[in-house]
Amino acid sequence: MAQKDPTYDAAQIADKLKDLPGWSYREGWIHRTYETDGWPTTLMLVNLIGYLAEAADHHPDLAVSWSRVAVQLKNHSAGGVTDKDFELARQLDAVALWRPVGGSLRGTPRKFVQADSAGAS
């Protein structure tokens, strides 16, 4: 039988979240909300999250609305938050919030995807 991934307690999770601005912990999950500039960008973000989650074989729960995507992560088989959750959270932020800096890519003039303006959720 495969061994379960070790889980973290609330204090350990709070410490690890210091390296993940915008993410918070509540009710056994780590959470983040991304804001978008509207439905087409929301759908692109959901597809990106789906792609990264499938590549990682670790799947978040999502709540999707017109200009928001709320993500929550925990390892169901381990029964809590594990390294997999923190690694996927870092990857989601790295790709979803990436913007060109210099070079030939100038970036979109739209708001596109951004961190939740209300802070961690």
C-alpha positions in Angstrom: 0.0 0.0 0.0 1.3 3.5 -0.9 2.3 5.7 2.0 0.3 8.9 2.5 2.1 12.2 2.0 2.8 13.9 5.4 0.4 16.7 6.3 1.1 20.0 8.0 -0.6 21.4 11.1 -2.1 25.0 11.2 1.1 26.6 12.6 3.3 24.9 10.0 0.9 26.0 7.3 0.9 29.6 8.5 4.7 29.6 8.4 4.9 28.1 4.9 2.3 30.6 3.6 4.7 33.5 4.4 6.4 32.6 1.2 3.0 32.6 -0.7 1.6 36.1 -0.5 -2.2 36.1 -1.3 -2.7 32.6 0.0 -4.5 31.9 3.3 -5.5 28.9 5.3 -9.0 28.1 6.6 -11.2 25.1 7.1 -8.4 22.6 6.2 -7.6 24.2 2.8 -5.1 26.8 1.4 -7.0 29.4 -0.6 -6.3 32.1 -3.2 -8.6 34.3 -5.3 -7.6 35.7 -8.6 -9.4 38.6 -10.2 -9.7 38.9 -14.0 -11.0 41.5 -16.4 -14.0 39.5 -17.4 -15.4 36.2 -18.6 -13.0 35.4 -21.5 -9.9 35.9 -19.2 -11.6 33.9 -16.4 -12.1 31.0 -18.8 -8.4 31.2 -19.9 -7.3 31.2 -16.3 -9.5 28.2 -15.5 -8.0 26.3 -18.4 -4.5 27.2 -17.3 -5.2 26.0 -13.7 -6.7 22.8 -15.2 -3.6 22.2 -17.4 -1.1 22.8 -14.5 -3.2 20.6 -12.1 -3.5 17.8 -14.6 0.3 18.0 -15.4 0.9 17.8 -11.6 -1.7 15.1 -11.0 -3.0 17.2 -8.1 -6.3 18.9 -8.5 -7.7 22.0 -6.7 -11.3 22.9 -6.0 -12.4 26.0 -8.0 -15.2 28.5 -7.6 -15.7 30.4 -10.9 -17.6 33.6 -11.6 -17.5 36.3 -14.2 -14.3 38.0 -13.0 -13.0 35.7 -10.3 -11.5 32.3 -9.8 -11.2 31.1 -6.2 -8.8 28.2 -5.8 -8.5 25.9 -2.7 -6.0 23.2 -2.3 -5.5 20.2 0.0 -4.4 16.7 -0.5 -7.6 14.6 -0.3 -5.8 11.2 -0.1 -3.5 12.5 2.7 -6.3 14.2 4.5 -4.7 17.6 4.8 -2.3 20.2 3.3 0.9 18.7 2.0 4.0 19.8 0.0 2.0 19.1 -3.2 -0.4 21.9 -2.3 2.3 24.4 -1.7 4.2 23.4 -4.9 1.1 23.7 -7.0 0.2 27.1 -5.4 3.6 28.4 -6.3 3.3 27.2 -9.9 -0.2 28.7 -10.3 1.1 32.1 -9.1 4.2 31.9 -11.2 2.2 31.3 -14.4 -1.1 33.1 -13.7 0.5 36.3 -12.5 3.4 36.4 -14.9 3.8 39.5 -16.9 6.6 40.4 -19.5 9.3 42.6 -18.1 11.4 44.1 -20.9 12.3 42.4 -24.1 10.1 42.2 -27.1 7.0 41.0 -25.2 5.2 44.2 -24.1 2.3 42.6 -22.4 -1.5 43.3 -22.6 -2.7 46.8 -21.7 -5.8 45.2 -20.0 -5.9 44.3 -16.3 -6.0 40.6 -17.3 -5.4 38.3 -14.2 -4.3 39.8 -11.0 -4.1 39.0 -7.3 -7.4 39.6 -5.4 -7.5 43.3 -4.5 -9.3 42.4 -1.2 -6.2 40.6 0.0 -5.8 36.9 0.9 -9.0 34.9 0.6 
